[in-house]
Amino acid sequence: MPATVAHIDLLFSFSLTSTSSIKKITIVTLPKHHARISYGVQKLTFALKNAGYLVTERPYKGALPSGNTIIVGLLTDASIKKLAGSPNNQPGKEGFIISDNGLKNKLLIAGADNSGALYGCLELADRIDLNKKLPVNINLHDQPEMVLRGTCIGVQKPALLPARGTYEYSYTPQNFPWFYDKVLWIRYLDSLAHNRMNSLYLWNGHPFASLVRVKEYPYAVEVDDATFKKNEEIYSFLAEEADKRGIWLIQGFYNIIVSKPFAEKNNLKTQDRNRHIVPVIADYTRKSIAAFVEKYPHVGLLITLGEAMEGVGQDDIDWFTQTIIPGVKDGLKALGRTDEPPIVLRAHDTDAPAVMKYAKPLYHNLYTMAKYNGEALTTYEPHGPWADLHRTLSNIGTVQIENVHILANLEPFRYGSADFIQKCVQAMHTVYGANALHLYPQASYWDWPYTADKTDGKRLLQLDRDWIWYKAWSRYAWDSKRDRASEINYWSKQLADKYGCDQAHGEAILKAYEQSGNISPELLRRFGITDGNRQTMTLGMLMSQLVNPEKYGLFSLLYNSEGPVGEMMSEYAEKEWKQQSHIGETPVKVIDSVIVQGEKAVEAIDRSICTSN
């Protein structure tokens, strides 16, 4: 449902009514409120204290304090209903109202649900941080446009381990020391919450043998007892902390992959793209999923049917409907639960519409996912057969998630074109009919949490270096229809604050980002061979690759789907030879365009040079 702002009339004062030098305020919450509300109140309290307020928190006991008060609760609560009255625009899922309309000395934050109340607290905290005072005469209604807004972390490595296949990485301190760093997790989860993201995906080939024990297959666990206990503890911690912030934790896995000890015990390969489903593998996988759901019932699952299972056909359908979904149901049955955690079917190397046709009658909380521009970022004007697939998935009746996948053509640079990103999110809605986002790191996916950059001999964290990447996608996942002129002001201030300069210099930095941000997408979609991660723009191309990409396994979707209507170089040359008219975006137009944009980016960079305050 689209984000709506019914009315915002903001005037700022140092307190709601008090003119004394000490600004006192009480935050009132209802008894037995959700942990998400506690988290939101915590962030709101922090912002108020930073702005010089003396904050007291107390539970509601039938009456409100006489002084300045912020009341936080749900629109379904009787006491909140009485204060809120009947809002003109009742917010939907994850929505909220912030209002002091008709409330003497009082300000109400009311959520449509617990996440909505959390986001209301965060929104008010942001406004206090910006202006160093509490707003008055405010009547704000807001809710997110996209249903799911999430990022992913690869619990994977940039190189194969000895005697292991692709994606085979057990959860151990040796493989992933960062996985056990609670301070880093809290910082990352806080950043997701601040950006209003509500899902986090962990990608791994076969995570179950690191996280659960299956009674019938005790030998399948591939970590020692001490590591297994560490994994239980950190995974439970992560799921709980994510839930406090309104974030759905979703575990990804590939098929068909089994653990190394299981494979050795049963004289099998850990993965074999050409094998069909065999009973022992199906039984092991089903029971592993059931054990996982029983142990972590609030964690969803993301399944890639086509990564380690060759071909498209009945095996995909059977594996999803006869192994995966029954495994989830077995786990829920063991818990005596009737609700369903999300299952996301990734439309990679599989006939996702056919699989969903058979899966929908069996399970209701299903989502689909497909790559937005393949393994690159090329356009906000997708069309052709790839757009048709996305629209087909969107029309199934479940939510289609757009996966901004490995950004091969952007690596290793920093990318921050807010304009390009906003238009991409708009295209997800208007062209693809999708309503959810799954965002990859902008660079160094295989090497989380680090980037390729070093400062003072230490590698930078992706969380720090690529802050604008995460902030831009999440901002437009919440509301893609934001006014462009206002967005220029918003990002100019963000960049000015980040780099310690004034608004004008911040706008110059933004222009440099946005002018340069078109160059790599335009070049790849008119001169590339593939949108995949085997073509990285920084590697360059041989002359024969440039003039004859068909010889090198040309990926046709790059030209017939992942850019505006136009011509590839061979088509352009043929039409020139035959003196025929050209159609749409041509290689020559792109050449001219990127030269101009590059020059404008350099000019903007020169103007942006400023001294830190």
Secondary structure, 3 states (H helix, E strand, C coil): CCCCCCCCCCEECCCCCCCCCCEEEEEEECCCCCHHHHHHHHHHHHHHHHCCEEEEEEECCCCCCCCCEEEEEECCCHHHHHHHCCCCCCCCCCCEEEECCCCCCEEEEEECCHHHHHHHHHHHHHHHHHHCCCEECCEEEECCCCCEEEEEEECCCCCCCCCCCCCCCCCCCCCCHHHHCHHHHHHHHHHHHHCCCCEEEEECCCCHHHHCCCCCCHHHCCCCHHHHHHHHHHHHHHHHHHHHCCCEEEEEEECCECCHHHHHHCCCCCECCCCCCCHHHHHHHHHHHHHHHHHCCCCEEEEECCCCCCCCCHHHHHHHHHHHHHHHHHHHHHHCCCCCCCEEEECCCCCHHHHHHHHCCCCCCEEEEEECCCCCCCCCCCCHHHHHHHHHHHCCCCEEEEEECCCCCCCCCCCCCHHHHHHHHHHHHHCCCCCEEEECCCCCHHHCCEEEEEECCEEEEHHHHCHHHHHHHHHHHHCCCCCHHHHHHHHHHHHHHHHCCCHHHHHHHHHHHHHHCCHHHHHHHHHCCCCCCCCCHHHCCCHHHHHCHHHHCCCCHHHHCCCCCECCHHHHHHHHHHCCCCCCECHHHHHHHHHHHHHHHHHHHHHHCCCCC
